[in-house]
């Protein structure tokens, strides 16, 4: 019974540690958007859009102003002076907000679509009398060795093997071999 309560306690603590940076981010966004909505409401009254859009005019113009500011800041941060300011703010936020760097990296991965460069080459590696699917990472023709990555249920294992034991699958794409490995080997016999 005490182990059950211990697990509940640990789950609650983990949940709090996960939600804390998210809640801080939501509070910051709410405060910033509230400021821009108040400013946008004033502009909407001056232009007369508050009569057309009603109470939503403040939010609409606030969002437009915020987007325009984000767009302009995107150009400004490319200048060295503003880049230093941005780096300084990042450093302070890393000190103050727990998990800031991790969440920033997660957001950056979702926003910036960086193409992954796949250097692995689909291959079959001979171990005794059988062949195992894997990926050729690197080869040294002079010494006759190759570095291979063999996927398994725990992740993968890396081996240095004689290059004669590596058969490169020239007609097989990397995604095809990965899909076949994921499907417990289904389709491997078609790989060439």
C-alpha positions as CSV (number, residue, x, y, z in Angstrom):
1,X,0.0,0.0,0.0
2,X,2.8,2.4,0.8
3,X,4.5,1.7,-2.6
4,X,1.3,2.7,-4.3
5,X,1.2,6.0,-2.5
6,X,4.9,6.5,-3.2
7,X,4.2,6.0,-7.0
8,X,1.3,8.5,-6.8
9,X,3.5,11.0,-5.0
10,X,6.3,10.5,-7.6
11,X,3.8,10.9,-10.5
12,X,2.4,14.1,-8.9
13,X,5.9,15.6,-8.5
14,X,6.8,14.7,-12.1
15,X,3.5,16.3,-13.3
16,X,4.2,19.5,-11.4
17,X,7.8,19.7,-12.8
18,X,6.4,19.2,-16.3
19,X,3.6,21.7,-15.9
20,X,5.6,24.4,-14.2
21,X,7.4,25.7,-17.2
22,X,4.3,25.3,-19.4
23,X,2.2,27.3,-17.0
24,X,4.9,30.0,-16.7
25,X,4.9,30.2,-20.5
26,X,1.1,30.4,-20.7
27,X,1.1,33.2,-18.1
28,X,3.7,35.2,-20.0
29,X,1.8,34.8,-23.2
30,X,-1.4,35.9,-21.5
31,X,0.2,39.0,-20.1
32,X,1.9,39.9,-23.4
33,X,-1.2,39.3,-25.4
34,X,-3.3,41.3,-22.8
35,X,-1.0,44.2,-23.3
36,X,-1.2,44.1,-27.1
37,X,-5.0,43.6,-26.9
38,X,-5.3,46.8,-24.8
39,X,-3.1,48.7,-27.2
40,X,-5.1,47.2,-30.2
41,X,-8.4,48.3,-28.6
42,X,-7.2,51.9,-28.6
43,X,-6.2,51.7,-32.2
44,X,-9.5,50.0,-33.1
45,X,-11.4,52.9,-31.5
46,X,-9.3,55.5,-33.3
47,X,-9.9,53.8,-36.7
48,X,-13.6,53.0,-35.9
49,X,-13.3,49.2,-36.2
50,X,-14.7,48.7,-32.7
51,X,-18.1,49.5,-34.0
52,X,-17.8,46.9,-36.8
53,X,-16.0,44.1,-34.9
54,X,-17.4,44.9,-31.5
55,X,-15.4,43.7,-28.4
56,X,-13.3,41.4,-30.6
57,X,-11.7,44.4,-32.3
58,X,-9.2,44.7,-29.4
59,X,-8.1,41.1,-29.7
60,X,-7.9,41.3,-33.5
61,X,-5.8,44.4,-33.6
62,X,-3.7,43.2,-30.7
63,X,-2.9,40.0,-32.6
64,X,-2.1,41.9,-35.7
65,X,0.3,44.2,-33.8
66,X,1.9,41.2,-32.0
67,X,2.4,39.4,-35.4
68,X,3.9,42.6,-36.9
69,X,6.3,43.0,-33.9
70,X,7.3,39.3,-34.1
71,X,8.0,39.7,-37.9
72,X,10.1,42.9,-37.4
73,X,12.0,41.3,-34.5
74,X,12.8,38.4,-36.8
75,X,14.8,40.9,-39.0
76,X,16.3,42.7,-36.1
77,X,17.7,39.6,-34.4
78,X,19.9,39.1,-37.5
79,X,21.8,42.2,-36.6
80,X,24.7,41.6,-34.2
81,X,23.6,44.1,-31.6
82,X,20.1,42.6,-31.3
83,X,21.5,39.1,-31.4
84,X,23.6,39.9,-28.3
85,X,20.5,41.2,-26.5
86,X,18.6,38.1,-27.5
87,X,21.4,35.9,-26.2
88,X,21.5,37.8,-22.9
89,X,17.8,37.4,-22.4
90,X,18.0,33.7,-23.2
91,X,20.8,33.3,-20.6
92,X,18.7,35.1,-17.9
93,X,15.6,33.0,-18.8
94,X,17.7,29.8,-18.5
95,X,18.7,30.8,-15.0
96,X,15.2,31.8,-13.8
97,X,12.8,29.4,-15.6
98,X,13.4,25.7,-14.9
99,X,13.3,23.7,-18.1
100,X,13.4,26.8,-20.4
101,X,16.2,25.4,-22.6
102,X,14.5,22.0,-23.1
103,X,11.2,23.6,-24.0
104,X,12.9,26.2,-26.3
105,X,14.7,23.3,-28.2
106,X,11.4,21.4,-28.5
107,X,9.7,24.5,-29.9
108,X,12.6,25.2,-32.3
109,X,12.4,21.6,-33.6
110,X,8.7,22.1,-34.4
111,X,9.1,25.6,-35.9
112,X,12.3,25.1,-37.9
113,X,12.2,22.3,-40.4
114,X,15.8,21.3,-40.7
115,X,16.4,18.4,-43.1
116,X,18.0,15.4,-41.6
117,X,21.1,14.3,-43.5
118,X,21.1,10.6,-43.5
119,X,24.6,9.2,-43.9
120,X,23.7,5.6,-43.1
121,X,23.8,3.2,-46.0
122,X,21.4,0.1,-45.9
123,X,23.5,-3.1,-45.6
124,X,23.5,-6.7,-44.6
125,X,26.2,-7.7,-42.1
126,X,27.4,-11.3,-42.0
127,X,27.7,-12.9,-38.5
128,X,28.7,-16.5,-38.9
129,X,26.3,-18.3,-41.3
130,X,23.6,-15.6,-41.2
131,X,23.1,-12.0,-42.4
132,X,21.7,-9.3,-40.2
133,X,20.2,-6.0,-41.5
134,X,21.9,-2.9,-40.5
135,X,23.5,0.4,-41.6
136,X,27.0,1.1,-42.9
137,X,28.2,4.1,-41.0
138,X,31.8,4.4,-42.2
139,X,34.4,2.3,-44.0
140,X,38.1,2.4,-44.2
141,X,39.3,0.8,-47.4
142,X,43.0,0.9,-46.4
143,X,42.5,-1.2,-43.2
144,X,39.6,-3.2,-44.6
145,X,37.2,-2.3,-41.7
146,X,33.8,-0.9,-41.5
147,X,31.6,0.6,-38.8
148,X,28.1,-0.7,-38.8
149,X,25.0,0.0,-36.7
150,X,22.8,-3.0,-36.0
151,X,19.3,-2.1,-34.7
152,X,17.8,-4.3,-32.0
153,X,15.0,-4.2,-29.4
154,X,17.1,-2.1,-27.0
155,X,18.0,0.5,-29.6
156,X,21.1,-0.4,-31.6
157,X,24.6,-1.7,-31.3
158,X,27.7,-0.5,-33.1
159,X,30.4,-2.9,-34.4
160,X,33.6,-2.7,-36.3
161,X,33.7,-5.6,-38.8
162,X,35.8,-6.6,-41.7
163,X,34.5,-4.9,-44.9
164,X,34.2,-8.3,-46.6
165,X,31.3,-9.1,-44.2
166,X,29.3,-6.1,-45.3
167,X,26.9,-6.4,-48.3
168,X,25.7,-2.9,-49.3
169,X,22.0,-2.9,-50.5
170,X,22.3,-0.5,-53.4
171,X,18.7,-0.8,-54.6
172,X,17.2,-0.4,-51.1
173,X,16.4,3.0,-49.7
174,X,17.1,3.8,-46.1
175,X,13.4,4.2,-45.3
176,X,12.5,0.9,-46.9
177,X,15.1,-1.0,-44.7
178,X,14.0,0.9,-41.6
179,X,10.3,0.0,-42.3
180,X,11.3,-3.6,-42.9
181,X,13.2,-3.8,-39.6
182,X,10.3,-2.2,-37.8
183,X,7.9,-4.8,-39.3
184,X,10.0,-7.6,-37.7
185,X,11.8,-8.3,-41.0
186,X,8.9,-8.5,-43.3
187,X,10.0,-7.5,-46.8
188,X,13.8,-8.0,-46.1
189,X,14.1,-10.7,-48.7
190,X,13.1,-8.2,-51.4
191,X,15.9,-5.9,-50.3
192,X,18.8,-5.9,-52.8
